[in-house]
């Protein structure tokens, strides 16, 4: 009869294969975690870039002329009207969160807030679209903005800045005409 011999060479090869498979599995899991973290970081970085571009780009633009209305031309301009719209590709703007900053060399900064309906005061501005109060401006719309100011005399520089909640501010300066009439193009 044949005698059985104990040969452990096969077990050594099997143990090495198990260890090799364990290393491959651990490396695969580690690679998956690293790739997942990389994709997450890339996604967050692109969101940050898009938000930065959105914040620094001006969504609002002036359309047409700016008008200064004088209830009493001898005192100066006491109401300002102009039309705004959105730059191409911009998303809608919440006008209720927009601020308007107005100043002249003789007056302090005047910060104006949105007023839903009715006539604006020295601290408020109103917005209209086709004669109706509007609180949001969408692409393709042209919204009239109007606000009251302390009388601005002739030949005076006026600084106006529109500050939407999202996006860069739109600053501009105008000079009142030398001769003020009831309606003035600024």
KAWOBEL-V672187 format. One record per residue. N is the residue number from 0. PHI is phi in degrees with one decimal (* if undefined). NEAR is the number of other C-alpha atoms within 8 Angstrom. D_LAST is the distance of its C-alpha to the last C-alpha in Angstrom with 1 decimal. Layout:
N_PHI_NEAR_D_LAST + N_PHI_NEAR_D_LAST
//
This chain:
0_*_2_118.4 + 1_-90.1_3_115.3 + 2_-97.6_4_113.9 + 3_-83.3_4_110.2 + 4_-113.6_4_108.3 + 5_-89.5_4_105.2 + 6_-123.6_5_102.5 + 7_-100.8_6_99.1 + 8_-64.7_6_97.4 + 9_-66.0_7_95.6 + 10_-65.5_7_94.2 + 11_-63.6_8_92.8 + 12_-66.3_8_90.9 + 13_-66.9_8_89.7 + 14_-63.1_8_88.5 + 15_-64.8_8_86.6 + 16_-65.3_8_85.0 + 17_-64.0_8_83.9 + 18_-64.1_8_82.5 + 19_-63.0_8_80.6 + 20_-63.3_8_79.2 + 21_-62.6_8_78.1 + 22_-62.7_8_76.3 + 23_-64.8_8_74.6 + 24_-65.0_8_73.5 + 25_-62.5_8_72.2 + 26_-64.0_8_70.3 + 27_-65.1_8_68.8 + 28_-64.6_8_67.7 + 29_-61.8_8_66.2 + 30_-62.5_8_64.4 + 31_-61.4_8_63.0 + 32_-65.1_8_61.7 + 33_-65.1_8_60.2 + 34_-63.1_8_58.5 + 35_-61.5_8_57.2 + 36_-65.3_8_55.7 + 37_-64.8_8_54.2 + 38_-63.5_8_52.6 + 39_-62.2_8_51.3 + 40_-64.0_8_49.8 + 41_-64.2_8_48.2 + 42_-63.6_8_46.7 + 43_-64.9_8_45.2 + 44_-64.9_8_43.8 + 45_-67.6_8_42.1 + 46_-61.5_8_40.6 + 47_-63.6_8_39.3 + 48_-63.5_8_37.7 + 49_-63.0_8_36.0 + 50_-66.1_8_34.7 + 51_-63.5_8_33.5 + 52_-65.0_8_31.6 + 53_-63.2_9_30.1 + 54_-71.7_10_29.1 + 55_-90.5_8_27.5 + 56_-89.5_8_25.6 + 57_-86.2_11_22.1 + 58_-85.7_11_22.6 + 59_-97.0_9_19.0 + 60_-138.8_10_16.3 + 61_-76.3_8_12.8 + 62_-127.1_9_13.1 + 63_79.3_6_10.8 + 64_-90.1_8_7.1 + 65_-109.0_10_5.4 + 66_-118.9_11_5.5 + 67_-111.7_14_6.4 + 68_-103.1_13_10.0 + 69_-119.1_14_12.2 + 70_-68.3_7_15.9 + 71_-134.1_8_16.8 + 72_-56.1_10_14.4 + 73_-67.7_5_16.9 + 74_-82.0_9_16.5 + 75_123.9_12_12.8 + 76_-75.2_18_10.4 + 77_-125.6_13_12.8 + 78_-145.7_11_11.7 + 79_-125.1_13_9.2 + 80_-127.8_12_9.8 + 81_-159.9_13_9.7 + 82_-115.2_13_12.8 + 83_-124.5_12_15.1 + 84_-147.1_14_18.4 + 85_-97.8_15_21.3 + 86_-66.4_10_22.1 + 87_-55.0_5_25.2 + 88_84.4_5_28.3 + 89_-81.7_8_26.8 + 90_-85.3_8_28.6 + 91_-60.9_9_27.3 + 92_-119.0_11_25.3 + 93_-82.8_11_26.3 + 94_-72.6_12_23.2 + 95_-68.5_10_25.5 + 96_-99.1_9_26.0 + 97_-78.1_12_22.3 + 98_-121.3_11_20.8 + 99_-119.4_12_17.2 + 100_-108.1_13_17.1 + 101_-127.3_12_14.5 + 102_-156.1_11_15.0 + 103_-131.4_12_14.1 + 104_-59.2_8_16.7 + 105_-93.3_4_18.2 + 106_-121.0_6_18.5 + 107_-77.3_7_20.5 + 108_-61.0_8_19.5 + 109_-115.4_9_18.9 + 110_-99.5_9_20.4 + 111_-107.0_12_19.7 + 112_-109.5_12_22.3 + 113_-68.5_13_22.6 + 114_-120.8_11_23.7 + 115_-62.3_10_25.8 + 116_-146.8_6_25.3 + 117_91.7_6_24.2 + 118_-76.7_5_21.4 + 119_-74.1_12_19.9 + 120_-116.0_9_20.5 + 121_-71.9_10_19.3 + 122_-117.7_10_21.2 + 123_-136.7_12_20.5 + 124_-128.4_15_18.2 + 125_-122.2_15_19.2 + 126_-129.7_15_19.1 + 127_-136.1_11_20.0 + 128_-133.1_11_21.5 + 129_55.4_4_22.5 + 130_80.4_5_22.3 + 131_-118.4_6_24.5 + 132_-60.8_10_24.0 + 133_-137.9_10_24.4 + 134_-116.3_9_25.4 + 135_-136.5_9_25.9 + 136_-114.6_14_23.8 + 137_-105.8_9_26.1 + 138_-57.5_12_25.9 + 139_88.3_6_24.4 + 140_-91.7_9_22.5 + 141_-120.8_10_18.8 + 142_-107.2_11_18.0 + 143_-85.3_11_15.3 + 144_-112.6_12_14.5 + 145_-144.5_12_13.8 + 146_-153.9_13_14.6 + 147_-94.4_13_15.1 + 148_-137.3_11_14.4 + 149_-62.6_7_16.3 + 150_-48.0_8_14.6 + 151_-102.0_12_12.0 + 152_-70.5_9_12.8 + 153_-61.5_10_11.1 + 154_56.6_8_10.5 + 155_-119.0_11_10.8 + 156_-76.9_10_10.2 + 157_-120.3_12_9.7 + 158_-105.5_12_11.9 + 159_-129.8_11_12.1 + 160_-136.3_11_15.2 + 161_-96.7_11_16.7 + 162_-118.7_12_20.4 + 163_-73.0_13_22.6 + 164_-64.1_8_26.3 + 165_-124.9_7_27.3 + 166_107.4_12_25.5 + 167_-77.3_11_23.3 + 168_-72.6_9_20.2 + 169_-115.6_10_16.7 + 170_-92.0_8_14.9 + 171_-156.7_7_11.4 + 172_-129.5_8_9.5 + 173_-134.0_8_6.1 + 174_-121.0_9_6.4 + 175_-66.0_15_6.0 + 176_-66.9_11_7.0 + 177_-66.8_6_10.7 + 178_-115.8_5_11.6 + 179_-94.7_14_10.4 + 180_-114.3_8_11.6 + 181_-61.7_9_12.4 + 182_-121.8_9_9.6 + 183_-128.2_10_6.1 + 184_-86.6_8_3.8 + 185_-97.1_10_0.0
//
